[in-house]
Structures are given as C-alpha cells and as structure tokens.
C-alpha cells in the first residue's frame, strides 16, 4: 500500500446524460461489449453497474442495468451484458 496521493478521476455524474454507441463487439454467442461515449466522463470501478436508458424515435423507452467491464485507468467504456 502506498501513501502517495492518487490522481483525481472525473467527477461522479448523478443524472442521466446522452451517450453515443461507438462500437459493439460480439465476444461470444451470448456476450457483447458495447462501447459508449457519454458527453461527460464519470468515475467508476470495474464491475460496477450502470443503468442505461434508451428512448427511441417512436417514443419507446427501455432501461437496463449493465456491468462495466473496463479498467477505470484506461476509460475505454466497455460494458458487458449476457443475452
């Protein structure tokens, strides 16, 4: 363990924000990685869950919880969900 100060990460975001899907990779027949680009970065831990809400052009809304699979030091925004 070290007593050295750690660099401050992005501030936590407590409200909804728009995000763009930048890529989707099929990892296995049951798992995809979805790469998101939110407007503002937020702090997280690998394994943490994040709620994602979709509002389609026709007004349909869906909300799902996803597990963040990225290393927060790289901030590559990979999420996983079994289908």
Secondary structure, DSSP 8 states (H G I E B T S, - for coil): ---S----------S---EEEEEEEE-SSSEEEEEEEESS-----TT-EEEEEEE-TTS-EEEEEEEE-S-TTT---EEEEE-
